[in-house]
Amino acid sequence: GINAEYMGMYGYYCLQALGVCPKSFPAYLITMSQILQMFIGTGVCISCWYYKYSGRACANEDSNLIAGAVMYGSYLYLFMEFAVGRYIFPKAKKGGKKLE
């Protein structure tokens, strides 16, 4: 579940900070799991809105639904923008080759 994702994500960040993360680790998996989490969260918000406004029982307040939609929507946008810029259309590194 979500806890396993956080454990993997922060474990990866820890290994990176310590300089012991293998170069072969597919870092895009962390980003893809975050995007998946945001899609699920957005889906839950949409489901709650649907149930609430179709007359079915839903115990969520409008303010919680708005906050959840804004949070998940903005994170989804930011993670997708990061993934596109990092993995789909990466920019060339500045500086070229190092002089020795």
Distance bins in CASP14 RR format, pairs under 12 A and 6 or more apart:
PFRMAT RR
TARGET T0000
AUTHOR 0000-0000-0000
RMODE 2
METHOD distances of the structure
MODEL  1
1 7 0 0 0 0 1 0 0 0 0 0 0
1 8 0 0 0 0 0 1 0 0 0 0 0
1 33 0 0 0 0 1 0 0 0 0 0 0
1 36 0 0 0 0 0 1 0 0 0 0 0
1 37 0 0 0 0 1 0 0 0 0 0 0
1 40 0 0 0 0 1 0 0 0 0 0 0
2 8 0 0 0 0 0 1 0 0 0 0 0
2 9 0 0 0 0 0 1 0 0 0 0 0
2 33 0 0 0 0 1 0 0 0 0 0 0
2 34 0 0 0 0 0 1 0 0 0 0 0
2 36 0 0 0 0 0 1 0 0 0 0 0
2 37 1 0 0 1 0 0 0 0 0 0 0
2 38 0 0 0 0 0 1 0 0 0 0 0
2 40 0 0 0 0 1 0 0 0 0 0 0
2 41 0 0 0 0 1 0 0 0 0 0 0
2 44 0 0 0 0 0 1 0 0 0 0 0
3 9 0 0 0 0 0 1 0 0 0 0 0
3 10 0 0 0 0 0 1 0 0 0 0 0
3 37 0 0 0 0 0 1 0 0 0 0 0
4 10 0 0 0 0 0 1 0 0 0 0 0
4 11 0 0 0 0 0 1 0 0 0 0 0
4 33 0 0 0 0 1 0 0 0 0 0 0
4 37 0 0 0 0 0 1 0 0 0 0 0
5 11 0 0 0 0 0 1 0 0 0 0 0
5 12 0 0 0 0 0 1 0 0 0 0 0
5 29 0 0 0 0 0 1 0 0 0 0 0
5 30 0 0 0 0 1 0 0 0 0 0 0
5 31 0 0 0 0 0 1 0 0 0 0 0
5 32 0 0 0 0 0 1 0 0 0 0 0
5 33 1 0 1 0 0 0 0 0 0 0 0
5 34 1 0 0 1 0 0 0 0 0 0 0
5 35 0 0 0 0 0 1 0 0 0 0 0
5 36 0 0 0 0 1 0 0 0 0 0 0
5 37 1 0 0 1 0 0 0 0 0 0 0
5 38 0 0 0 0 0 1 0 0 0 0 0
5 40 0 0 0 0 0 1 0 0 0 0 0
6 12 0 0 0 0 0 1 0 0 0 0 0
6 13 0 0 0 0 0 1 0 0 0 0 0
6 14 0 0 0 0 0 1 0 0 0 0 0
6 30 0 0 0 0 0 1 0 0 0 0 0
6 33 0 0 0 0 1 0 0 0 0 0 0
6 34 0 0 0 0 1 0 0 0 0 0 0
6 37 0 0 0 0 1 0 0 0 0 0 0
7 13 0 0 0 0 0 1 0 0 0 0 0
7 14 0 0 0 0 0 1 0 0 0 0 0
7 30 0 0 0 0 0 1 0 0 0 0 0
7 33 0 0 0 0 0 1 0 0 0 0 0
8 14 0 0 0 0 1 0 0 0 0 0 0
8 15 0 0 0 0 1 0 0 0 0 0 0
8 16 0 0 0 0 0 1 0 0 0 0 0
8 21 0 0 0 0 0 1 0 0 0 0 0
8 25 0 0 0 0 0 1 0 0 0 0 0
8 27 0 0 0 0 0 1 0 0 0 0 0
8 29 0 0 0 0 1 0 0 0 0 0 0
8 30 1 0 0 1 0 0 0 0 0 0 0
8 33 0 0 0 0 1 0 0 0 0 0 0
8 34 0 0 0 0 0 1 0 0 0 0 0
9 15 0 0 0 0 0 1 0 0 0 0 0
9 16 0 0 0 0 0 1 0 0 0 0 0
9 27 0 0 0 0 0 1 0 0 0 0 0
9 29 0 0 0 0 1 0 0 0 0 0 0
9 30 1 0 1 0 0 0 0 0 0 0 0
9 31 0 0 0 0 1 0 0 0 0 0 0
9 32 0 0 0 0 0 1 0 0 0 0 0
9 33 1 0 0 1 0 0 0 0 0 0 0
9 34 1 0 0 1 0 0 0 0 0 0 0
9 37 0 0 0 0 1 0 0 0 0 0 0
9 79 0 0 0 0 0 1 0 0 0 0 0
10 16 0 0 0 0 0 1 0 0 0 0 0
10 17 0 0 0 0 0 1 0 0 0 0 0
10 30 0 0 0 0 1 0 0 0 0 0 0
10 34 0 0 0 0 0 1 0 0 0 0 0
11 17 0 0 0 0 1 0 0 0 0 0 0
11 18 0 0 0 0 1 0 0 0 0 0 0
11 20 0 0 0 0 0 1 0 0 0 0 0
11 21 0 0 0 0 1 0 0 0 0 0 0
11 25 0 0 0 0 0 1 0 0 0 0 0
11 30 0 0 0 0 1 0 0 0 0 0 0
12 18 0 0 0 0 0 1 0 0 0 0 0
12 19 0 0 0 0 0 1 0 0 0 0 0
12 20 0 0 0 0 0 1 0 0 0 0 0
12 21 1 0 0 1 0 0 0 0 0 0 0
12 22 0 0 0 0 0 1 0 0 0 0 0
12 25 1 0 0 1 0 0 0 0 0 0 0
12 26 0 0 0 0 0 1 0 0 0 0 0
12 27 1 0 0 1 0 0 0 0 0 0 0
12 28 0 0 0 0 0 1 0 0 0 0 0
12 29 0 0 0 0 1 0 0 0 0 0 0
12 30 1 0 1 0 0 0 0 0 0 0 0
12 31 0 0 0 0 0 1 0 0 0 0 0
12 33 0 0 0 0 0 1 0 0 0 0 0
12 34 0 0 0 0 0 1 0 0 0 0 0
13 19 0 0 0 0 0 1 0 0 0 0 0
13 21 0 0 0 0 1 0 0 0 0 0 0
13 25 0 0 0 0 0 1 0 0 0 0 0
13 27 0 0 0 0 0 1 0 0 0 0 0
13 30 0 0 0 0 1 0 0 0 0 0 0
14 20 0 0 0 0 1 0 0 0 0 0 0
14 21 0 0 0 0 1 0 0 0 0 0 0
15 21 1 1 0 0 0 0 0 0 0 0 0
15 22 0 0 0 0 1 0 0 0 0 0 0
15 23 0 0 0 0 0 1 0 0 0 0 0
15 25 1 0 0 1 0 0 0 0 0 0 0
15 27 0 0 0 0 0 1 0 0 0 0 0
15 30 0 0 0 0 0 1 0 0 0 0 0
16 22 0 0 0 0 0 1 0 0 0 0 0
16 23 0 0 0 0 0 1 0 0 0 0 0
16 25 0 0 0 0 1 0 0 0 0 0 0
16 27 0 0 0 0 1 0 0 0 0 0 0
16 30 0 0 0 0 0 1 0 0 0 0 0
19 25 0 0 0 0 0 1 0 0 0 0 0
21 27 0 0 0 0 1 0 0 0 0 0 0
21 30 0 0 0 0 0 1 0 0 0 0 0
26 32 0 0 0 0 1 0 0 0 0 0 0
26 33 0 0 0 0 0 1 0 0 0 0 0
26 87 0 0 0 0 0 1 0 0 0 0 0
27 33 0 0 0 0 0 1 0 0 0 0 0
27 34 0 0 0 0 0 1 0 0 0 0 0
27 82 0 0 0 0 0 1 0 0 0 0 0
27 83 0 0 0 0 0 1 0 0 0 0 0
27 86 0 0 0 0 1 0 0 0 0 0 0
27 87 0 0 0 0 1 0 0 0 0 0 0
28 34 0 0 0 0 0 1 0 0 0 0 0
28 35 0 0 0 0 0 1 0 0 0 0 0
28 79 0 0 0 0 0 1 0 0 0 0 0
28 82 0 0 0 0 0 1 0 0 0 0 0
28 83 1 0 0 1 0 0 0 0 0 0 0
28 84 0 0 0 0 0 1 0 0 0 0 0
28 85 0 0 0 0 0 1 0 0 0 0 0
28 86 1 0 0 1 0 0 0 0 0 0 0
28 87 1 0 1 0 0 0 0 0 0 0 0
28 88 0 0 0 0 1 0 0 0 0 0 0
28 90 0 0 0 0 0 1 0 0 0 0 0
29 35 0 0 0 0 0 1 0 0 0 0 0
29 36 0 0 0 0 0 1 0 0 0 0 0
29 83 0 0 0 0 0 1 0 0 0 0 0
29 87 0 0 0 0 0 1 0 0 0 0 0
30 36 0 0 0 0 0 1 0 0 0 0 0
30 37 0 0 0 0 0 1 0 0 0 0 0
30 79 0 0 0 0 0 1 0 0 0 0 0
30 82 0 0 0 0 0 1 0 0 0 0 0
30 83 0 0 0 0 0 1 0 0 0 0 0
30 86 0 0 0 0 0 1 0 0 0 0 0
30 87 0 0 0 0 0 1 0 0 0 0 0
31 37 0 0 0 0 0 1 0 0 0 0 0
31 38 0 0 0 0 0 1 0 0 0 0 0
31 75 0 0 0 0 0 1 0 0 0 0 0
31 76 0 0 0 0 0 1 0 0 0 0 0
31 78 0 0 0 0 0 1 0 0 0 0 0
31 79 1 0 0 1 0 0 0 0 0 0 0
31 80 0 0 0 0 1 0 0 0 0 0 0
31 81 0 0 0 0 0 1 0 0 0 0 0
31 82 1 0 0 1 0 0 0 0 0 0 0
31 83 1 0 1 0 0 0 0 0 0 0 0
31 84 0 0 0 0 0 1 0 0 0 0 0
31 85 0 0 0 0 0 1 0 0 0 0 0
31 86 1 0 0 1 0 0 0 0 0 0 0
31 87 1 0 0 1 0 0 0 0 0 0 0
31 88 0 0 0 0 0 1 0 0 0 0 0
32 38 0 0 0 0 0 1 0 0 0 0 0
32 39 0 0 0 0 0 1 0 0 0 0 0
32 79 0 0 0 0 1 0 0 0 0 0 0
32 80 0 0 0 0 0 1 0 0 0 0 0
32 82 0 0 0 0 0 1 0 0 0 0 0
32 83 1 0 0 1 0 0 0 0 0 0 0
32 86 0 0 0 0 0 1 0 0 0 0 0
32 87 0 0 0 0 1 0 0 0 0 0 0
32 88 0 0 0 0 0 1 0 0 0 0 0
33 39 0 0 0 0 0 1 0 0 0 0 0
33 40 0 0 0 0 0 1 0 0 0 0 0
33 79 0 0 0 0 1 0 0 0 0 0 0
33 83 0 0 0 0 0 1 0 0 0 0 0
34 40 0 0 0 0 0 1 0 0 0 0 0
34 41 0 0 0 0 0 1 0 0 0 0 0
34 72 0 0 0 0 0 1 0 0 0 0 0
34 75 1 0 0 1 0 0 0 0 0 0 0
34 76 0 0 0 0 1 0 0 0 0 0 0
34 78 0 0 0 0 1 0 0 0 0 0 0
34 79 1 0 1 0 0 0 0 0 0 0 0
34 80 0 0 0 0 1 0 0 0 0 0 0
34 82 0 0 0 0 1 0 0 0 0 0 0
34 83 0 0 0 0 1 0 0 0 0 0 0
35 41 0 0 0 0 0 1 0 0 0 0 0
35 42 0 0 0 0 0 1 0 0 0 0 0
35 72 0 0 0 0 0 1 0 0 0 0 0
35 73 0 0 0 0 0 1 0 0 0 0 0
35 75 0 0 0 0 1 0 0 0 0 0 0
35 76 1 0 0 1 0 0 0 0 0 0 0
35 77 0 0 0 0 0 1 0 0 0 0 0
35 78 0 0 0 0 1 0 0 0 0 0 0
35 79 1 0 1 0 0 0 0 0 0 0 0
35 80 1 0 0 1 0 0 0 0 0 0 0
35 81 0 0 0 0 0 1 0 0 0 0 0
35 82 0 0 0 0 1 0 0 0 0 0 0
35 83 1 0 0 1 0 0 0 0 0 0 0
35 84 0 0 0 0 0 1 0 0 0 0 0
35 86 0 0 0 0 0 1 0 0 0 0 0
35 87 0 0 0 0 0 1 0 0 0 0 0
36 42 0 0 0 0 0 1 0 0 0 0 0
36 43 0 0 0 0 0 1 0 0 0 0 0
36 72 0 0 0 0 0 1 0 0 0 0 0
36 75 0 0 0 0 0 1 0 0 0 0 0
36 76 0 0 0 0 0 1 0 0 0 0 0
36 79 0 0 0 0 1 0 0 0 0 0 0
36 80 0 0 0 0 0 1 0 0 0 0 0
36 83 0 0 0 0 0 1 0 0 0 0 0
37 43 0 0 0 0 0 1 0 0 0 0 0
37 44 0 0 0 0 0 1 0 0 0 0 0
37 71 0 0 0 0 0 1 0 0 0 0 0
37 72 0 0 0 0 1 0 0 0 0 0 0
37 73 0 0 0 0 0 1 0 0 0 0 0
37 75 0 0 0 0 1 0 0 0 0 0 0
37 76 0 0 0 0 1 0 0 0 0 0 0
37 79 0 0 0 0 1 0 0 0 0 0 0
38 44 0 0 0 0 0 1 0 0 0 0 0
38 45 0 0 0 0 0 1 0 0 0 0 0
38 68 0 0 0 0 0 1 0 0 0 0 0
38 69 0 0 0 0 0 1 0 0 0 0 0
38 71 0 0 0 0 1 0 0 0 0 0 0
38 72 1 0 1 0 0 0 0 0 0 0 0
38 73 1 0 0 1 0 0 0 0 0 0 0
38 74 0 0 0 0 1 0 0 0 0 0 0
38 75 1 0 1 0 0 0 0 0 0 0 0
38 76 1 1 0 0 0 0 0 0 0 0 0
38 77 0 0 0 0 1 0 0 0 0 0 0
38 78 0 0 0 0 1 0 0 0 0 0 0
38 79 1 0 0 1 0 0 0 0 0 0 0
38 80 0 0 0 0 1 0 0 0 0 0 0
38 81 0 0 0 0 0 1 0 0 0 0 0
38 82 0 0 0 0 0 1 0 0 0 0 0
38 83 0 0 0 0 0 1 0 0 0 0 0
39 45 0 0 0 0 0 1 0 0 0 0 0
39 46 0 0 0 0 0 1 0 0 0 0 0
39 72 0 0 0 0 1 0 0 0 0 0 0
39 73 0 0 0 0 1 0 0 0 0 0 0
39 75 0 0 0 0 0 1 0 0 0 0 0
39 76 1 0 0 1 0 0 0 0 0 0 0
39 77 0 0 0 0 0 1 0 0 0 0 0
39 79 0 0 0 0 1 0 0 0 0 0 0
39 80 0 0 0 0 1 0 0 0 0 0 0
40 46 0 0 0 0 0 1 0 0 0 0 0
40 47 0 0 0 0 0 1 0 0 0 0 0
40 72 0 0 0 0 1 0 0 0 0 0 0
40 73 0 0 0 0 0 1 0 0 0 0 0
40 75 0 0 0 0 0 1 0 0 0 0 0
40 76 0 0 0 0 0 1 0 0 0 0 0
41 47 0 0 0 0 1 0 0 0 0 0 0
41 48 0 0 0 0 1 0 0 0 0 0 0
41 65 0 0 0 0 0 1 0 0 0 0 0
41 68 1 0 0 1 0 0 0 0 0 0 0
41 69 0 0 0 0 1 0 0 0 0 0 0
41 71 0 0 0 0 1 0 0 0 0 0 0
41 72 1 0 1 0 0 0 0 0 0 0 0
41 73 0 0 0 0 1 0 0 0 0 0 0
41 75 0 0 0 0 1 0 0 0 0 0 0
41 76 0 0 0 0 1 0 0 0 0 0 0
42 48 0 0 0 0 0 1 0 0 0 0 0
42 49 0 0 0 0 0 1 0 0 0 0 0
42 65 0 0 0 0 0 1 0 0 0 0 0
42 68 0 0 0 0 1 0 0 0 0 0 0
42 69 1 0 0 1 0 0 0 0 0 0 0
42 70 0 0 0 0 0 1 0 0 0 0 0
42 71 0 0 0 0 1 0 0 0 0 0 0
42 72 1 0 1 0 0 0 0 0 0 0 0
42 73 1 0 1 0 0 0 0 0 0 0 0
42 74 0 0 0 0 0 1 0 0 0 0 0
42 75 0 0 0 0 1 0 0 0 0 0 0
42 76 1 0 1 0 0 0 0 0 0 0 0
42 77 0 0 0 0 0 1 0 0 0 0 0
42 79 0 0 0 0 0 1 0 0 0 0 0
42 80 0 0 0 0 0 1 0 0 0 0 0
43 49 0 0 0 0 1 0 0 0 0 0 0
43 50 0 0 0 0 1 0 0 0 0 0 0
43 51 0 0 0 0 0 1 0 0 0 0 0
43 65 0 0 0 0 0 1 0 0 0 0 0
43 68 0 0 0 0 0 1 0 0 0 0 0
43 69 0 0 0 0 1 0 0 0 0 0 0
43 72 0 0 0 0 1 0 0 0 0 0 0
43 73 0 0 0 0 0 1 0 0 0 0 0
43 76 0 0 0 0 0 1 0 0 0 0 0
44 50 0 0 0 0 0 1 0 0 0 0 0
44 51 0 0 0 0 0 1 0 0 0 0 0
44 58 0 0 0 0 0 1 0 0 0 0 0
44 60 0 0 0 0 1 0 0 0 0 0 0
44 64 0 0 0 0 0 1 0 0 0 0 0
44 65 0 0 0 0 1 0 0 0 0 0 0
44 68 0 0 0 0 1 0 0 0 0 0 0
44 69 0 0 0 0 0 1 0 0 0 0 0
44 71 0 0 0 0 0 1 0 0 0 0 0
44 72 0 0 0 0 1 0 0 0 0 0 0
44 73 0 0 0 0 0 1 0 0 0 0 0
45 51 0 0 0 0 0 1 0 0 0 0 0
45 52 0 0 0 0 0 1 0 0 0 0 0
45 58 0 0 0 0 0 1 0 0 0 0 0
45 60 0 0 0 0 1 0 0 0 0 0 0
45 62 0 0 0 0 0 1 0 0 0 0 0
45 64 0 0 0 0 1 0 0 0 0 0 0
45 65 1 0 0 1 0 0 0 0 0 0 0
45 66 0 0 0 0 1 0 0 0 0 0 0
45 67 0 0 0 0 1 0 0 0 0 0 0
45 68 1 0 1 0 0 0 0 0 0 0 0
45 69 1 0 1 0 0 0 0 0 0 0 0
45 70 0 0 0 0 1 0 0 0 0 0 0
45 71 0 0 0 0 1 0 0 0 0 0 0
45 72 1 0 0 1 0 0 0 0 0 0 0
45 73 0 0 0 0 1 0 0 0 0 0 0
45 75 0 0 0 0 0 1 0 0 0 0 0
45 76 0 0 0 0 0 1 0 0 0 0 0
46 52 0 0 0 0 0 1 0 0 0 0 0
46 53 0 0 0 0 0 1 0 0 0 0 0
46 65 0 0 0 0 1 0 0 0 0 0 0
46 68 0 0 0 0 0 1 0 0 0 0 0
46 69 0 0 0 0 1 0 0 0 0 0 0
46 72 0 0 0 0 1 0 0 0 0 0 0
46 73 0 0 0 0 0 1 0 0 0 0 0
47 53 0 0 0 0 0 1 0 0 0 0 0
47 54 0 0 0 0 0 1 0 0 0 0 0
47 56 0 0 0 0 0 1 0 0 0 0 0
47 58 0 0 0 0 1 0 0 0 0 0 0
47 60 0 0 0 0 0 1 0 0 0 0 0
47 65 0 0 0 0 0 1 0 0 0 0 0
47 69 0 0 0 0 0 1 0 0 0 0 0
48 54 0 0 0 0 0 1 0 0 0 0 0
48 56 0 0 0 0 0 1 0 0 0 0 0
48 57 0 0 0 0 0 1 0 0 0 0 0
48 58 1 0 1 0 0 0 0 0 0 0 0
48 59 0 0 0 0 1 0 0 0 0 0 0
48 60 1 0 1 0 0 0 0 0 0 0 0
48 61 0 0 0 0 0 1 0 0 0 0 0
48 62 0 0 0 0 0 1 0 0 0 0 0
48 64 0 0 0 0 1 0 0 0 0 0 0
48 65 1 0 1 0 0 0 0 0 0 0 0
48 66 0 0 0 0 0 1 0 0 0 0 0
48 67 0 0 0 0 0 1 0 0 0 0 0
48 68 0 0 0 0 1 0 0 0 0 0 0
48 69 0 0 0 0 1 0 0 0 0 0 0
48 72 0 0 0 0 0 1 0 0 0 0 0
49 55 0 0 0 0 0 1 0 0 0 0 0
49 56 0 0 0 0 0 1 0 0 0 0 0
49 58 0 0 0 0 1 0 0 0 0 0 0
49 60 0 0 0 0 1 0 0 0 0 0 0
49 62 0 0 0 0 1 0 0 0 0 0 0
49 64 0 0 0 0 0 1 0 0 0 0 0
49 65 1 0 1 0 0 0 0 0 0 0 0
49 66 0 0 0 0 1 0 0 0 0 0 0
49 68 0 0 0 0 0 1 0 0 0 0 0
49 69 1 0 0 1 0 0 0 0 0 0 0
50 56 0 0 0 0 1 0 0 0 0 0 0
50 58 0 0 0 0 1 0 0 0 0 0 0
50 60 0 0 0 0 0 1 0 0 0 0 0
50 65 0 0 0 0 0 1 0 0 0 0 0
51 57 1 0 0 1 0 0 0 0 0 0 0
51 58 1 0 1 0 0 0 0 0 0 0 0
51 59 0 0 0 0 1 0 0 0 0 0 0
51 60 0 0 0 0 1 0 0 0 0 0 0
51 65 0 0 0 0 0 1 0 0 0 0 0
52 58 1 1 0 0 0 0 0 0 0 0 0
52 59 0 0 0 0 1 0 0 0 0 0 0
52 60 1 0 0 1 0 0 0 0 0 0 0
52 61 0 0 0 0 1 0 0 0 0 0 0
52 62 0 0 0 0 1 0 0 0 0 0 0
52 64 0 0 0 0 0 1 0 0 0 0 0
52 65 1 0 0 1 0 0 0 0 0 0 0
52 66 0 0 0 0 0 1 0 0 0 0 0
53 60 0 0 0 0 0 1 0 0 0 0 0
53 62 0 0 0 0 1 0 0 0 0 0 0
53 65 0 0 0 0 1 0 0 0 0 0 0
58 64 0 0 0 0 0 1 0 0 0 0 0
58 65 0 0 0 0 1 0 0 0 0 0 0
59 65 0 0 0 0 0 1 0 0 0 0 0
60 66 0 0 0 0 0 1 0 0 0 0 0
60 67 0 0 0 0 0 1 0 0 0 0 0
60 68 0 0 0 0 1 0 0 0 0 0 0
60 69 0 0 0 0 0 1 0 0 0 0 0
61 67 0 0 0 0 1 0 0 0 0 0 0
61 68 0 0 0 0 0 1 0 0 0 0 0
62 68 0 0 0 0 0 1 0 0 0 0 0
62 69 0 0 0 0 0 1 0 0 0 0 0
63 69 0 0 0 0 0 1 0 0 0 0 0
63 70 0 0 0 0 0 1 0 0 0 0 0
64 70 0 0 0 0 0 1 0 0 0 0 0
64 71 0 0 0 0 0 1 0 0 0 0 0
64 72 0 0 0 0 0 1 0 0 0 0 0
65 71 0 0 0 0 0 1 0 0 0 0 0
65 72 0 0 0 0 0 1 0 0 0 0 0
66 72 0 0 0 0 0 1 0 0 0 0 0
66 73 0 0 0 0 0 1 0 0 0 0 0
67 73 0 0 0 0 0 1 0 0 0 0 0
67 74 0 0 0 0 0 1 0 0 0 0 0
68 74 0 0 0 0 1 0 0 0 0 0 0
68 75 0 0 0 0 1 0 0 0 0 0 0
68 76 0 0 0 0 0 1 0 0 0 0 0
69 75 0 0 0 0 0 1 0 0 0 0 0
69 76 0 0 0 0 0 1 0 0 0 0 0
70 76 0 0 0 0 0 1 0 0 0 0 0
70 77 0 0 0 0 0 1 0 0 0 0 0
71 77 0 0 0 0 0 1 0 0 0 0 0
71 78 0 0 0 0 0 1 0 0 0 0 0
72 78 0 0 0 0 0 1 0 0 0 0 0
72 79 0 0 0 0 0 1 0 0 0 0 0
73 79 0 0 0 0 1 0 0 0 0 0 0
73 80 0 0 0 0 1 0 0 0 0 0 0
73 81 0 0 0 0 0 1 0 0 0 0 0
74 80 0 0 0 0 0 1 0 0 0 0 0
74 81 0 0 0 0 0 1 0 0 0 0 0
75 81 0 0 0 0 0 1 0 0 0 0 0
75 82 0 0 0 0 0 1 0 0 0 0 0
76 82 0 0 0 0 0 1 0 0 0 0 0
76 83 0 0 0 0 0 1 0 0 0 0 0
77 83 0 0 0 0 0 1 0 0 0 0 0
77 84 0 0 0 0 0 1 0 0 0 0 0
78 84 0 0 0 0 0 1 0 0 0 0 0
78 85 0 0 0 0 0 1 0 0 0 0 0
79 85 0 0 0 0 0 1 0 0 0 0 0
79 86 0 0 0 0 0 1 0 0 0 0 0
79 87 0 0 0 0 0 1 0 0 0 0 0
80 86 0 0 0 0 0 1 0 0 0 0 0
80 87 0 0 0 0 0 1 0 0 0 0 0
80 88 0 0 0 0 1 0 0 0 0 0 0
81 87 0 0 0 0 0 1 0 0 0 0 0
81 88 0 0 0 0 0 1 0 0 0 0 0
81 89 0 0 0 0 0 1 0 0 0 0 0
82 88 0 0 0 0 0 1 0 0 0 0 0
82 89 0 0 0 0 0 1 0 0 0 0 0
82 90 0 0 0 0 0 1 0 0 0 0 0
83 89 0 0 0 0 0 1 0 0 0 0 0
83 90 0 0 0 0 0 1 0 0 0 0 0
84 90 0 0 0 0 1 0 0 0 0 0 0
84 91 0 0 0 0 0 1 0 0 0 0 0
85 91 1 0 0 1 0 0 0 0 0 0 0
END
